[in-house]
Amino acid sequence: MFAHLDPHDRDAQAAFDATGAGADEFLNDWATVLNILWRTDCIKKMGAAFFAQHPDSPGLNLGAGLSTYFQWLDNGANSWTDTDLPEVISLRELLLAPVQLHCRNHPLDIMQPGWWIGLRPKRYRDAKPVLIICEGVLMYLGAAEVAVVLREIGEHAPAGSELITDFIAPALIGKAAFHPSVRRTGAEFASGAHNGQELANTHPRLQLLTQHSAAEAYGWLGHMAEFCWQPYTSGPLYSLIRLGVTDGAVAPLSR
């Protein structure tokens, strides 16, 4: 449908085949298809830029689901951890091919304070910056749970780390029934923000580096539409941001 954004995902078709599920019923929701492909392309580019600067740093995907970003970001010197709830990790290991060298699956509940200690490997506790992805997660968490995730990163991630995450406008909270794809899942939009700075303000070590609106995927028509609806939404409907972790005291880790 949008060949210019084809990510050439080597694992997606195998996952569909293993579940017996089809994508056809979701393809009518072409706007969501475009948004996800645009988001994936942005994350790939941001991730590649991070590892160009920090080639031997680790990467971390919070709430990875069945995504496999390391297939695009593996440079031979870095490492990667995909995390999610235990039942999702079990599904990953059942449906996806064995993980790559320097890549592992790890069960983790990021809604519980203190989850960074659960990462265990020393590479997440030394001075090397970490690339953190949290894609398609925060809008389904309550505001207090979002704060737990961001404060944990602000407290413990080494300086120079970056978080790539997305969020929706507050006007969409509680309105998943109007989303053609999400409403089929029973999920609900539980939190949002007017802009990326609101999320950065969660912790003093977090700094907003870049913000992108999904309107970019639609060209000038998208930007015009966004300009028209902003008086009602007070911000973009859907955004992708990059937060940096600045210098400052890192909270000690203890069990």
N, C-alpha and C positions, 0 to 999 in steps of 0.2 A: 504493500500500500504506500509506503514512504521509503522507497529504495535508497534514497540519499542518506537515511538514518539507520540503515541495516547494520546492527552491531556484530553480525556474523557470530552469533552465540552458538557455540559448539554443543552446549548441554541442554538447551531448551527443548529441542525436538525429542531427545531421549526421555526427558522427564514427562512430556506429554504422552509419549508412547507407553511408558511404564505405568502411568495412572489410568490409561484408557480414556482420559478426558480430552476434549477437543477445544480448540480456540475459536472455532467458527462462530459460536453464539456470541462471543464478545467482540467480534470484528465489526459488528454494526455500530458499536460505540467507538467510532473512528477518532473522536477527539481524545479519548483516553489513550488509545493506541499511539496517537501522535505525541501526547504528553509524556508517556512512558519512554518512547524511543528518544525523544528530545532529552529527557532527564538522564537516561543511560549514557547518551553521547556526552553530555556535560560532565557527568561523573567520571567517565573514562578520561576525558581531557584534563580535568582537575587532578585526578589521581596520577596520570602520567607526568604532569608538571611537578607534583610533589616528589615523586620518586626520582625525577631528573635532578632534583636538588638534594634529596636524601636517599641515595640509591640502596643503602643497606638497612634502612629503617623498616619496622614492621607495619603491617596494615591490619585493620580490625573492622569487621562488618557486624554491626549491632542489629539484631533482628534480620538476619540474612535471608530467611525463607529458603527459596530454592535458587537464589541468585548466586553466580560464581564469578565475581569481578576479578579474581586473581588470574583467570584465563587471559585477561587483557593487560594486567598490571605486573605480571611476573617478569622481573628483569634478570633473574638468576642469582641476585645477591640479597633480595629482600625476603620477607616471610609474611605469612597471612594467617588470620584466624577468623573463621565464620562462626558467629554465635547466634543462638536462638533458644527458645524453650526446649526442654528435653524431648518432647514429642515431635517437634519440628526437626531437631537434629537427627532423630531416629528416621524420619521420613527422608531427609537428605541422604543419609547413608544407604537407604533402601533404593532410592530412585536415581541417584546420581552416580556417575563413575567414581572409582576411588580417587581421593583427593591427590593433588599434585605434591611433589616434593616441596618441603617448606610451607605446606598449607595444611591446616587441621580444622576439624569441626569441634566446637566446644559448647556444651549446654550452659546457658546462663540466663538468669532472670534480671533484666536491667531495671525492673521496677522496684527492686529491693535495694535499699541503701547499702553501700559497701560492696557493690558488685565488682568493682575494679580488682579487688583482692582475689576474686574468683578466677581471674585470668591466669593466675599462677606463674606462667613463664617469666623469667627474670627480664626478658627483653621489653616487657611492658612497664618495668620499674626502673630501668636505667635512664641515662640522659638522652637517648636517641628519640627524636620526634616520632610520633605515631600518626599514620593516616587513619582516620576513623570515618566510616560511612554509616549513616543511620537513615535509610531510605524507606519511605512509605511506612513509617512507624509512629512518629510523634503525634500526628493528627488523630490517631486512635487511642492515645493515652490522655488521661485527665491532666489538667494544668499542674497539679501537685506531682504527678508521676513524671511529667516532662521536666520539671525542676529537679527531681532526683537524678535523672539521667545527665542533665547538663551540669549540675553541681558536682557530680562524681567525676566528670571529665575535667571540670575546672580545678577540682581539688588535687587530682592525681596525675593527669597527663603531663608528660615532660614539655618544657617550653619548646616552641616551634611545631608542636603537633597541630594538626588541622582536622576539623570536623566538617564533613559535607552532609547536610541534612535538608529536609524539605518541610514546608508547613503550608497550611491553608489560611484563608482570611477568617476572622471570627464570625463573619456573617454566614459561613457554611456549617458552623457547629450545629449538630442535631439534624442535619438535612441530608443525610446519606440516602434517604428514600428517593431523592430526586436524581441521584447519580445512577445512570443506566447499568453500570457494572457492579459498583460497590453494594447496591441494594440487594443484589442476588446473594451476597455472602452473609447478610445479617449483621455486618459490622456497622459501627456508627462513628461519625466524626465527633471527637470529644474535646478538642482544643484547637486553638489557632492563634495567630499573631498578626498585627497590622504590618509589621516589617521585621527584618532580621535583627535589628538592634534590640528589640524587645527580648529576643532569646539570648542575645549576647549579654544583656543586663542581668541575667540570672547569676552570673559569677564574675568577680572583678578580673579574673585572668582570661576571660573570653573576649575576643575582639572580632567585630564583623569585618571580614576582608572583602567579600564580594556577595552580591545578591543578583539573582536572575529571575525574571518573571517568565512563566510559561507562555506569555503573550509573544515572546521572541520566536516561538515555533511557528507562528501564524503570520510573521512579517508585519508590514505596516497596518494591515487590517486588524491584527491582534492588538497592536499598540493603541490604535484608535478606539477599539471596543473597550480596552482597559481604561482609557482616559474617560470614557463616558460613564462607566459603572463605578469608578472610584468614589464619587460622592456618596454612594450607597454602601460600599464595602470598606471604605477608608484604607484601601490598600489592594495589592494584587490578589486575585482569587487563589493562585497557587504559585509558590516561589521555591527556588533552590538556593541555598546559601552556603558560604564557606566561612567558618569561624576559625580563627587562630587562637592558640593558647600562648599567652605572653609570659615573659619572665615573672617570677614571683615564687613565693614559698610553696612547695609541694607538700601536701599533707602526708605525714608518715603512714605507712601501711602496717597494719598489725592484725592478727587474728584474735 
